[in-house]
Amino acid sequence: MDAIYQQLKQFGKVKPNEPLAKHTTFKIGGQARFLVIVEDREQTIGLLNFLSAEGINYFILGGGSNLLFSDDNFDGVIIKVTSYKLQVTKNVVEADAGVPLAKILNITMEHGLSGMEWSAGVPGTIGGAARGNAGAFGSDIASNVDRVEVWRNGEVIILSKEECNFGYRSSGLKKDGAVILSVWFKFPVGNKQEIMAKVQKNLQARQGKFPPFPSAGCFFKNIKLDKWPGKKEDLPPIFLERGTVPAGWLVEQAGIGGLTVGGAKVDASHCNFVVNVDKATQSDVLKLVEIVKEKVYNKFGVELEQEVEVVE
Ligand SMILES: Cc1cc2nc3c(=O)[nH]c(=O)nc-3n(C[C@H](O)[C@H](O)[C@H](O)COP(=O)(O)OP(=O)(O)OC[C@H]3O[C@@H](n4cnc5c(N)ncnc54)[C@H](O)[C@@H]3O)c2cc1C
């Protein structure tokens, strides 16, 4: 392992036996044998080539805001992507995978480019957001993606938007082990004042909604209306308008807001948030989530799907 440690150092800062709880918004996770912080695409590519040639297990970490790591130690290398190159040419923005979402929002606002307003207040990096097609307020990151550069099986390739196969909180990039290196966006030119007003409005809509405890954001995906098994007329009209049934509403209606297992709790006021109230473990969260799924299924016949990624 010491030889590997020496070799890893050529790709970035190496942290042996690093607690993963320190690198996730949920504050849950055992230790990684090694965590390597890569700062540009060349380091990322070099490290990926090295690890795959050596057959060493690895996992890609962005901002850690959509992850629930195992309580067990990770016997391999966590690649923490912090590549930060960001360039604007007219209405095209090229961003490295490690660029925080907040940075793209700021730079598009500065340049009067519209399209990222939904991301105000959302943590994470471009890589994590593109892979999961993060979004809010009826919009998402895919809406403005033009193309994506990825490392896949030792090759660096550019995928068109269509090839990325974006869907609701999903993409084809999830399935084929692609590591996102950079993303090109094309944004429509907008009115700066209107963009800023929309950002303010979105921030206000979020204010006070996030529980004051560590979490990974909304735990479950909302249910598309065409997947709703019951009578649509019985649903609140706003859901019909939006075309989705909020997972938080289902949990609330199932009467389990506030339910607690160990240090994990279903937030009572934002029921789609599972929060870490007191040194929760992955096992606490998973036990709680199983109860939530069962209660919601028993009441509505709907199977909740996780939005947060569980790393076993
Ligand atoms: C308070 C709070 C509010 C949130 N609100 C929202 C919201 O409104 N809408 C929303 O969609 N999400 C929301 N989230 C969830 C989260 O912020 C987003 O999903 C975010 O885009 C995840 O990015 P990340 O960099 O943190 O990814 P991580 O959590 O680090 O990783 C998520 C997944 O992406 C993979 N990944 C990361 N980088 C790369 C890369 N370069 N290449 C390939 N795979 C990669 C990881 O391996 C992992 O599988 C919220 C989270 C919190 C804590």
The ligand as a Gaussian input file, in Angstrom:
#p B3LYP/6-31G(d) Opt

LIG

0 1
 C      -29.568000      20.996000       1.138000
 C      -29.561000      20.307000      -0.182000
 C      -30.415000      20.732000      -1.193000
 C      -30.430000      20.106000      -2.435000
 N      -31.293000      20.549000      -3.407000
 C      -31.308000      19.921000      -4.594000
 C      -32.210000      20.349000      -5.643000
 O      -32.965000      21.291000      -5.488000
 N      -32.199000      19.679000      -6.805000
 C      -31.343000      18.616000      -7.042000
 O      -31.373000      18.047000      -8.142000
 N      -30.493000      18.197000      -6.087000
 C      -30.450000      18.814000      -4.884000
 N      -29.593000      18.371000      -3.921000
 C      -28.724000      17.217000      -4.178000
 C      -27.345000      17.597000      -4.747000
 O      -27.017000      18.908000      -4.388000
 C      -27.273000      17.480000      -6.240000
 O      -27.681000      16.216000      -6.668000
 C      -25.845000      17.751000      -6.767000
 O      -25.916000      17.966000      -8.128000
 C      -24.869000      16.614000      -6.499000
 O      -23.578000      17.036000      -6.920000
 P      -22.278000      16.615000      -6.127000
 O      -21.109000      17.179000      -6.843000
 O      -22.404000      16.932000      -4.706000
 O      -22.311000      15.045000      -6.365000
 P      -21.824000      13.905000      -5.328000
 O      -22.802000      13.817000      -4.212000
 O      -20.406000      14.089000      -4.969000
 O      -21.953000      12.617000      -6.260000
 C      -23.217000      12.193000      -6.729000
 C      -22.972000      11.122000      -7.804000
 O      -22.329000      11.718000      -8.916000
 C      -21.095000      11.044000      -9.190000
 N      -20.135000      12.037000      -9.674000
 C      -19.684000      13.163000      -9.045000
 N      -18.829000      13.799000      -9.860000
 C      -18.735000      13.064000     -10.995000
 C      -17.987000      13.186000     -12.219000
 N      -17.142000      14.185000     -12.431000
 N      -18.157000      12.235000     -13.165000
 C      -18.990000      11.185000     -12.979000
 N      -19.704000      11.012000     -11.844000
 C      -19.576000      11.948000     -10.883000
 C      -20.681000      10.390000      -7.863000
 O      -19.852000       9.272000      -8.085000
 C      -22.042000       9.994000      -7.329000
 O      -22.426000       8.804000      -7.962000
 C      -29.550000      19.013000      -2.674000
 C      -28.684000      18.585000      -1.669000
 C      -28.683000      19.225000      -0.428000
 C      -27.734000      18.745000       0.635000

